[in-house]
Amino acid sequence: MLALLLAACSSTPTPPTKPEQSIVNQADDAASEVRVSQNLNELLSQVSQAQEIPLQSLESGFLDAKTIPSIRKLVLPPSGTFKKNWLAYRKRFIEPIRLKAGRAFWDENQAFLSQVEQDSGVPTEIIVAIIGIETIYGRQTGNFRVKDVLSTLAFSYPETPNKPAREQLFKDQLKELILLCWTEAGGKLPAKNNAQDVNSARFSACLNQNSSYAGAIGLPQFMPSSIRSFAVDGDGDGKIDLKQSPKDAIASVGNFMKKHGWQSGMPISFPVQANAILAAKELADGEPQLKYTVQDLIEKGILTKQQGDLQSGGVEPNSKAFIVDLPYPDKDGTDQVQYFVGLNNFLTIVQYNRSYFYAQSVAEFAEALGYKNQSVVPVENTSKVVNSTSTSDKPKHKKSSAKKKPKAN
């Protein structure tokens, strides 16, 4: 499984081992703080020059920025003895409290969810599942200042094999945060010395807003780059507020999924046949790439025509898929793996959070809300939908705006 690229609140931090703990503590000294401050000032100068934003405005916004040692501990990789546990992960997120909250969120936003589903092709259940898993509909959005989080991870990432790549990732996110906040405060890009047009209090408030320990913001836990690229104004008030506006969050999740290739009316994944576990194991390489056709997997016995609507033609034989492996230890501590066949829509969920555990949890949370993991596209239209690379088409099936949420158990 891939390591999480942009961790959000839905990710469970793993306690570090003692050697890793000492690495973090050794870096928490005055020299480290000076180095972080110098690197931050250098980045601010770069952004100022590139975007023509007055350096004084940037320096003022980051004057009280600080590193947070606890965050550096949270992003450490698991210890060598740690075993990934799909069953424990699933139990954490697909549970009565979140499902009850999900039904309530659906009920409160039913008409708008139906509208977004119609416009984006992304099922209501998927949108509700993502926001529920991420933050329980805004209950858990993080309590770190986002500028502190990104500054810490950009310039004081713990000593791990992937440190250079991770630091660069968070440097990029820090730049995105600055540009996001500048425009939210009324500024333009490039600024061209329009500091007088910027609301400095609003600029600082944006930099100081709460985030997860990895810098993800709001109900859907978008990183700054995702907010700038995919967030939309759902409630029509002229601004995007992922923290307080459920409609903005709903519309933004739908837009993100649509732009990342969600195929309207198509399934997400199928379980592997019990007698084909070994065949699936040989094909499971942890790479989220659509590399096999459904027909290939049927011939290997991994799928059967009776699964989902393969037999009726809703998912064509030439549709692409890959093997999803979800490891867990059984009650005796023996390593086990649950296998699924991930289709294009599974891969789309992985683009939201690069974790197979996460994607399958979203799928099963949605199913618990009533999502039908099968094609609803008429057979005669399937080839147009499955083979199309466009994500701009509206759903081929008409959906009623009066779609009802499932009743609570």
C-alpha angles and dihedrals in degrees: 000000000000119000112248110271100196107018119207135184091281089069117094112226114225119224109250123237119251095261091054090047091057091052090058094046094050090059095052099090139108094267090056092051091051091049092050091049092050093048092047092051090050091053091048089053091051092051091046092054096041096047099028091237114154107259091219090062092052094045090050091053092052098037093111098035114136140181119251113213094195091062091055088055093049094057095051114118119252119277119262092258095051115116121204110237118199093180093054091046092050092048091054095057107026098060138121099266095054093041092051090048089048093055091048091049090049091050093050094048102029100127094046093045089054090050093051091046090053093048099042103028090231111131118245090236092059093050092047091047094052095050090044094052093043101050111345086254096310101323094110112034098140133263104232124104105251095223090054092049095050094041091052095048094041096053107016107038113156121260102274131142091256096045097120093051094044093048091051090050092054093043087057091049091049090054089048090051092053092050091045093052094043092056092042088055091056100266127135130225118262087030099207093199095303094143089133089065093056124092100226093195091054091046091054092044090055092050090048098048118124122263141166121276088272098047101264115149138211137347094324094037099234120181114230092260091053092049090054094045106035113013115107138189102256100171095047097235093130097255139072115240114172092173102057107015116077089188092056089049094048094047092045094052090049091049093047092052093045093050090049094057109271108175111219115234096009128121125249107218144339128217116248116249112263093235092052101058093115092050090050092048091057091055098043107100101153092245114128096220129128098236107143131058123232087243090057090054093046090053090051091051092243091117132024129209089243094065117103105328098317090123094054092048101249089129110039122226091243093055111122125242144159138207119266117203120198111186126201138159116245124226090279093051093252115145114252133173133207113208131207135175107238118208128196093284091055088055090051091057089049088059088061093052120002098229130103088209090057096047095049090046090055090050094050094042088054091049089052087056091052104272113155110221095213141087119280093181115110112250093243091057098042099094091054093052101039097044096042117104091196118106095185099081119105119235114291091220124070113240125196117238086220093068108152127226118234117266118253116260 
